Structure formats: structure tokens, C-alpha cells
Amino acid sequence: MSGKFKTLLSVVLVIIMAFSVVMPAFAVKTAEVDLPIVYVKGAGREVYSADGTMIMPFEIEPEDQIMAQSETLLKAFANSILANDWSIYCNKLTKVIKSIYKEVTLDKNGEATDGSYIIPSSAPKKKTSNFVLSDYIFNYDSRLDPWEVAESMDEYIDAVLKATGKRKVQLVGRCLGGNYVAAYLTRYGADKVDACVLYVPSTMGTVVCSGTFSGTFKFDPDTINNYVNTNLTDDSDLSGLINSVVSVTHSLSLLQTGTDLAESVYKQIANQLIPDLLIASYATMPSYWSMVDDEHFERAKNFVFGDKKAEYSGLIEKIDNYHYNVMNDFDVTLRRLQDEGLKVAVVAKYNVALPPIFENSDAQADGTIELDKLSFGATSANMGEVLSRAYLNSIKGTGATKYVSKDNIIDASTCVLPDNTWFIKNSVHEDFNTAINKLIYAILGSKEQFTIWDDSNYPQFLDYDKANNKLTPVTKGESTGSTGNENSNFIERLVAAFQKIVLFFKSFFGIIG
């Protein structure tokens, strides 16, 4: 996901997946921050083999390595169809994946024993004020158990405090980094931490890991069409071609045929193929298990390990510990630590569709993680919809309406920390721009707990203006759902379908050219 969880989903590329992790750029701060910031980035840290060769991130993306062997895989796929034996294809693909990931997978205890290593966090430099995100970056092996890595984080925090002469640090955990911050706070508390910002955290799980590890895929034409229209919006000919093909086939009800075929093939090969692919790649890494939500966790263990649980007991012990002692209690941990004086903020995003191959792909999200998990409990309408009148009427007089976004998509009153949770609209998961940096510095620069009511520039709901790289308050929006009067829109829909066909040919010949 460079790419947002991209590496993990390339494993399932052959059954239509895309997953990536992009790291943010740093921007100049605008608010004075007096305490050192320890920044814990997301997945994608550089890992080296024993001989010093970088093995993660991949020099050649896994999906490109898979495509390089597409002829061999297509032959195996064809042979499986002719012989009505999917083991031919499954065995060939698993062999390819094993060869790609052989240097980065961990052992059956979830540990790196092949000599692979990371470059340790640089020695903290002496500094007493004007702190920025790039000052103290905690480097970690993003394959390893967050609970165990917390020990190294504690040592690094001690080093930062010694170098700066400060009594406390401030933590920023982005995406997977939020899981490591959660493990640290659960294990060590907040004695050394003044404030914590969880930025698009995967702490409560992600649909991509949860769905992949549990094998719960769903191929739905409506969500595929919505995903393409939301995410493939650049001006490239390839995006235009994909967008127009999907739009046209969906408007002519042909997309259902393709998704039915994909789901049929998947059901035949899933139980053999997916667990083998995962064990050959990411299922040995406790960090990726830390992104499997509670709803899917036990099912995922059964799906991946099956009758091999005793063989992988060391790994399972690690992932159980994080899941049941960190993830499942973290909402309680956050409230308790805030009551004890820790300043906490959560920054979530929304209005970007999820990959269209999971059970809840129509959920409100930032393109990678569902909004309710990003925000620790917000209630929201599905993509393209707004909260129902019945729901809005039900919360009148409860004090909750002040937490409802003006576009009527989100009710933040159900969050764990409703006064300390911000929502950014129309910004994809991997984006970490100057405007968002300013919000984070405003939060960290406050002497007291910063809230959604403290600064008119940073209300609870913010819209990201990409063209001008700025955040503006969300204004009233219209639902993009059905009006309930389809016949009145027949001419408009017919014209739109014609325009999509024109776009298809324009994009096609643009690529040929």
C-alpha cells in the first residue's frame, strides 16, 4: 500500500486484489512543539539480509514478479480447468510465491532467524525546542510482534529523553505504527508520554488483513463499480480505460457475470490456495496478524493454520497475546490513560472506497481501513449514502447531534473519544500532506488536551482540498444514493452510458498510441 498495503495484497493478486502502504513526506511545522515527538511510521521499513542486501521493500514488486511468470501460471490455470483439478494451479502459484518471499518470511515462532535485520534508529540528537516529526523516528522491523518491539521502543524513548533533557515525549503512530504505539502504552503505560496522536491507525484491524487472513472474499459488481469510480480518477489512459470498461459493463449488467465467475473459481481453490500463499508470505508475521479484527480473528487462525496449530504454537501465542491483551482492551486503555493525564487524539479519514472484494466493501473508509475502526467506534452511512432520517431523529435530544457531520455521513458521538477525534474527507489512507501535518502540530503544540472545539480552523470534520493542499470545514453534502425515482432519470442515465462508451474508446486508443 510504494503502495498502501500493496505488498500483502500482491499475494492474492491472482484472485483480484490490490494492497499497498505508502510512507508520508515530512512538512515544515507551523505550531511550536516543546516536547520531542517520537514518530512511529507504518509498514514498509527497510529490512536487510545477513549479507546486507535490502530484502524489504522489494526491489521488484511482488505483483510484477508474479506477472513475469504469467505464462507459466496461465498454463497451470488452463491445465487445472481441463483436468478439473485446481491443485495443479495452486501448487504452481504457491511455488512462485515461496520463491519471491523466501528471504522475508519468519519462522514458525514468528521470529527472524535467517540473519535479517533492520538499521537501528539513529542516535537521538540533542534538541530542546521546535520539534518536528522527522527528529526522532523509531525504526522497527515491521514483521515482528508489536508486544516484543515495545521493549525496543521504550529504550529508544529513554535515549530521546536523555538527549533532549525532557521529562516526556509525544508519540505519533501512523497506520501499523499505531499498533506498535498501542502495544507500548498497554505494556509500559504513559509515564514517559505527554501526548499520543493515532493517525489513520490500524489498531482495531483492517478489512484487507481481516478478509484475506480469514478467506472471506465477496465479489460484488456494485462495490467494484463504486471503487473504480472513487479511486481511479486520475487522467491516465489506463485509469480511463479501466473506469470506462467497468462503468459500461456495470450499466449493461455484464459486470455481474464476471464477478460470478471470479467467485466460483475462488470458492473452488480458496481452502487450498489462500492458506498456503499466506504461510508462504505474511501469515508468519505477527505484525500483520495485529491488523486482523476481532470479528475475523478466530476464523482466520482456523483458516490459515488448520490442523497445523501445534506446529505454529509459538507464533499463535504471540498473535493471541496482542489480540486479546492489546487490541481487545485498547479502547479501555485509551480512556484510562486519558483520565490519568495522557493527551490523546485520533485522526481518521473517510469517503474513499475499500477494495471491492470483501464482505463489507461498501463500508465508509479511507480506501484501506473501515471508518469505524479508524475512529474507534464512529457510526457512519455506507459509501455513497447518508445517515437515515430515522437514525438522525433517534439521536435528537441526546446531545449527539453536535457530533454529526454536516454532510450527514458520520455520527462521531459513538467514538471512544468523541471530543478528540478528527475526520478528514476525501484524503486517501496513504496521504500525509502539509495540511495534515499542521493539524497534528496544532494538537501536539497545545499545553492542554486539544479538542475539536478549541480551534475554528480545525473542527471535527475537515475536507481535504487537494488542489490547494488545505483542510476546510466539511459543508452540507448531498447523498449519492438512489433517489427512488429511476424512471425520471432514464434519459440522463442513457446519456451517461453513451459518454462512458466514448470514454472507453478514447482511453483505449490513447493507450495504443
N, C-alpha and C positions, 0 to 999 in steps of 0.2 A: 503496500500500500502502500531512478527512485520509484516509488509506488507505495500506497497506503495498504498495508497487509498484502501486498502484491505477491510476495514470495510464498506465503502459505497457500493462497488460492491457486497458484500455478499448478500445485499438485493435482487439483481437481479440474484443471483446465479442460481436459478431455470430456468432462460432463458439464461444460459450460459454467466456468467460474472466473472471477477476477478479484484479486485481493492485493492490497499494497499498503506500504507505510512510508510516508514522506516526512522528512525532518524539517522543522521550521528554520527560517532565517532569523537572524537577530536584527533588532532595530534600535535606534537611539532612544533612550528613555527620556521622558518628559517630566516625570514626577521624582522628587527626591526620595530615595530609599536609604534609610540609615543602617539597616541590618543586612548582613550578607545573604544573598539568595543562592541556595543550592538547587540547581536545576537538574531534574531527572527526566531525560528525554524518553521518547517512545522506543519501540523495537527498531532494529536496524543497526545496532552498534557493530563496529568492526571486530571481527574475530580472526585470529591468525592460527595457522597450523604450526606444528613444532619447528618446521624449518623457516618460519617467518613469512610464509605466503598467506595473503589475505584470502580467507575462505567464505566469509560473510561480511558485507553483502556479496552476492555472486558477481563475478566479473561479467559473465554472460547470464542473463536472466534465465531461470529455470524453464519458463514457458518457451523461450527461444531455443533452449537446448532440446526441449521436447519436440518442437516443430522441426528441428534439424533432423529428427529421426521419424518424421511423419510418414514417410514412405513405408518404413518397416512396420510402424504401428497400424497404418491403414491396411496393409496386407494381413496382419494378425486380426484386425477387426473384420475384414471380409471373410477370412477363414472361419472365424467364430460364427458368423452368420450362416455360412454354407454348412458347417458341421453342427450347427445348433449347440455349440459348446463354447460358452463365454470364458472358460478358463484359459483358452489359447490367448485371447486378448489380454486378460487380467495378468497372466504370468509375464507376458512380454512388457506391458506397461510398468509393472512393479519392478522388473529388472532395470528398466530405463531410469525410473525414479531413484532406485537404490544407488545406481552409479552416479547420479547427479548429487545426491545428498550424503554420500558415504562419509565425507570428512566433517560434516556439521552435526550429524545426529549424536545423541548422548547414549550412554549405556542403559541397562535395564533398571538402574537405580536413579536415573535422571542426572547423571554426573558426567563431566567431560574427562575421559581417561586416556585420550589419544594425544595428549600434549598440547591441545589447542588452548589458546589464551587470548586475553584482551590486553590492550595497553592501559595500565592503571591510570586513574585520574591524576592529572598533573598536580604537583605540589602547590597548595594554595598560596597565592601571592599576598603580600601584606597590603591591606587597604582598609580605610576607616570610614569612608562615606561614598555616596553616589554609586551605589551598587547596581549592577545590571545582570541580566540572565547569563551572559557569556563569561562572567567572572569565575564561577565555581560550578563546573559541570561534573556531576558524578557519573563516571563511566562504569558500566557494568556489563557482564555477559548476559544478554537478553534472552538466552536459552535457559538460564538457571532458575532455581527455586527462589522466589522473592523473599521467603522467610529467612533463608540462609544468607542471601545477599544483603539483607538488612544489617547484618553484623558489620559488613564492609562499609555500608553507608554510615553507620554510627561512628566508625573510625574516621571516616572522611569528614564528617561534621565536626568531630573533635579537632581535626587538623585545621579546618577553616576557622573555628573559634580561636584557636591558638594563634593563627597567622593574623587575624584581624583584631584580636583583643576584645571581641564582643562576647556577650554572655549567651546570646541566642542567634539562631539562623532563621531564615524563612525558606520554606520548601515550595517548589513548583513541580508538580508531576503531570506530565503530558501523556495522554493515551496509556500505553502499557506502563509508562513511568509512574502513573497514578497507582498501579497495583503494588509497585515496589515501595512507594510512599505509604500506602495503606498497611503493608506488612511491617514497615519500620514503626509507624505510630502505634500499631497493635502490640508490637513486641517491646518497644522502648518507651512509649508514651511521648509526651510533648515537653519534657523538662528543658530540652535544648532548642525547642522550636517556638517561635513567636507567632508565626502565621503560616498557613498552608493554602495554596491555590491548586485545585484539581481542575486541569484544563482538558476538556473532552476525555475524561478518564474512562478506561475500560475496566474499572474496578469491579463493577457489578456484572461484567460479561459483555460479549458482543455476539450479534446474530451470526456473524461469519464463523467464528470458532465454535459456538454452540451448535449451529446447524451442521457444520462439517463434521465435528467430532461425534455427533450423535446420529449422523446419516439422515437427518430429517430435511430432505430437499423437497421443494414443490415447484413445478414448472407451470406458471400461470401467465397467460397471454396479457392480461390487463396490467400486471405488475411489470412485465418485461417492457411493454409499451411505455408505461409511466417512467420507468428507469431510464430508458433511452432518451425520452423527451426531456428529462431533467438533467441528465449527466452528459450526453453527447451533444453539446450545444455550441462547440467551437466552430470556426469557419473552415475547417479542413474538409477536403473532398471525401476522405474516408468516413468521417463522422456524418457528413451529409448523406452519404450512400447508406450507411447502416440505419441512420434515423429514418430516411425515406422508405427503405425496404421494410423495416419493422412497422412503420406507420401505415403503409399501403396494405401489407398483408394482414395487419390487425383490422383495418377498416373494412377489408373484404372477408373477414372471419377466417382467413387462412392460417393465421399465426397459431390457432388452437391445434391444427393438425401437426405442426412441427413440435409443439410442446408436448402433445400426447405421445409422439414417437420418442422424444427425449426421456420422458418419464417412464415409458415402457421399457426402454433399454436400461435405464438406471436401476429400476426395480429388479431386473434380472442379474445385474452384476454387483449391486451395492454391497451386499453382505460379504462377498469375497474381496472385491477390489478396494473399497474405501479403507477398511481397517489395515490392509496390507500397505497401501500407499501412505497412510498416516504414520504407522510404525516405522516405515522407511524414511520418514521425514520429520514431522513436527510433534507426533504424539509421544516422543521420548523427552520432550522439553517441558518442564513444569511451568514455565512462563506462559506457554500457550494454553495449558490447562487452566491457568488462572483467569483466562478470559472466557471460560465456559460457564454459563449462568446456572443458577440453582435448578431451574426448571428442567434442564437437559443433562445435568452433571452425572447422575447415576446411570441414566440411559447411555450416556456417552462412554462411561467406563465399561459397561457391558458390551457395547457395540465394538469398541476398539480392542479391548483385551480378551473378551470372550472367555474361553477356557484357559487363558494364559495368565490369569490374575496372580497365581502363586509365583510364576516366573518373573513378573514385573512388580512384585510386592514392595520393593524398595522405592520405586517410582510412585506407586499408588499411595504409599504412606506420605510422601511429600505433597502430592496434589490434594489428598484428603485434608491434611493439616491446613493448607492455605484456604481451601474452600470452606471448611467448617469453622475454623478459628479466626479467619480474617474476613473473607468476603461476606459470609452469612451474618456476621455481627458488626459489620463496619458502620452501618447506619447508627447503631447504638454507640459505637466507639466515637464517631464524629460528634454526636450530641454531648456525650460525656466530656470529651476533651474541650469542646467549646465552653461548656459550663465551668470547666476548670481554668479557662482563660486563653485557650488557643483561638486565634483568629482564623476563621475558615471561610473560603469562598469556592464556589463551583461555577465553572464557565462551560456551558453546553451549547450545542448548535442544532439547527433544525431546518426543515424544508428542502432536504436533499434526499432523494430516494435511495433505498438499500438495493444491493444486488438482487435481481428478481428471481431468485431460485430457492428461497426459503419460505417456511410456513407463514411467517409474519412480515413478508416483504413489503406490505402496504403500510407498515407502521411508520409513524413520524420519526425522522432520523437525520443524521448528518452525512449520510452516504455510506457509513461504516458501522455505526452503533445506534441502537434504538434510543430515542429521546428519554424514555422513562428510566433507562439505565444510566445514561449520561448525566442526568439531573438528579439521580437518587429519588425518583418517585413522581415526577410530574405527570399529570393527566393530559392527554392530547388527542385530537382527532387524527384519523389516518391521513396519509398523504393525499392532497387534493381535496380535502374536506375540512369542515369546521365543526366545532363542538355543537351538539344539537341544542335546539331551543329548550327541550325538556331538561337537559343537563344544566344549562345556564339558569333556568328557572329554579332548579332544585337547590342551587347554592346561593340564591338571593337571600339576603338577611343573615347569612352566616359569617360575613366578613371575608369570604373567599374571593368575592368578585374583584377586589383590588389587585389580585394576583392573576387575573385573566388578561391575556394579551389582546391588544386592540384588533388584531386580525381574527380573534376568536378561535385560535388554533390550540392554545395552551392554557391550562389552569395550573399555576405553579404552587397553589396553596397546599397541594398534596406532597410536595417535596419534603425531604428530611429537614432542609434548612431553607425555607421559602424566602426569607429576607436576605439571604446570602448567596442566591443562585441567579446567574445571568444567562440569557438565551440570545444567541446570535443567529439571525435568519439569513439564509442564502450564502453561507460560507461552508465549503466542504471540509470534511474532517481534517485533512492534512494541512490545511492552510493556517499559517501562523504569521500574520502580517503586522505591519506597523500599527494599524488601528487597534488590533487586539492587544499588542504589547502595551499600548497606552492605558488600556483598561486594567491590565494586570499590574502595571506600575502604580496606578491610582489606588488599587486595592492594597498593595504592599506598602505604599507610602503613607497610609493612614495610621495615625497613632492609636486609634481605637478600632474596634471591629467595623469594617466598612460594610455598608448595606446598600440595597437597591434604592433607598430613599435619600441617600446622602449627597448625590451629585446629579444635577439635572442633565449633565452630559452622558451619564451612564445609568439610565433607568433599567428596569429588569429586562425589557425586551428591546433588542437592538437589531437593526437591519444593516447588513454589510453592503456598502456601495463599492463594488469592485473598481469601477471606472475611476473613482476619486479616492479610493483607499481610505474610506472613513466609515464610522459607525453612526447611524442616525436612529432616533426612536422609531419603533415599528408603528405604522399607522393602520387605520382600518383597511382591511382587505376583503375581497370577495371570494366566496367558495368557488373552487374549480370543479366541483362535483356536478352531477346531473341536475338539470332544472326540473325534471319530471315532465317536461313537455317536449318530447323528442320530435314529434311531427312538425312543430313550428320551426325547428332548426334544420329541416331536411335539406333545403337549398344551400344553407351555409355549410353543412357537412359534405354535401356533394362537391361544392367548390373547393373545400379544404382537401378532399381526397384527390381532386384533379391537380391541385397545387403540389401535393406530395408526389404524385406520379411525375410531374415536371421536374421536381427537385431530384427525384431518383435518377432520371436520365442525365440531368445536368451534372450531378455528382459522379455518376458512372463515367461519363466521357471526360470529366475533369481528372479522374484517376488515370484513365487510359492515356490522356495527354501528358 
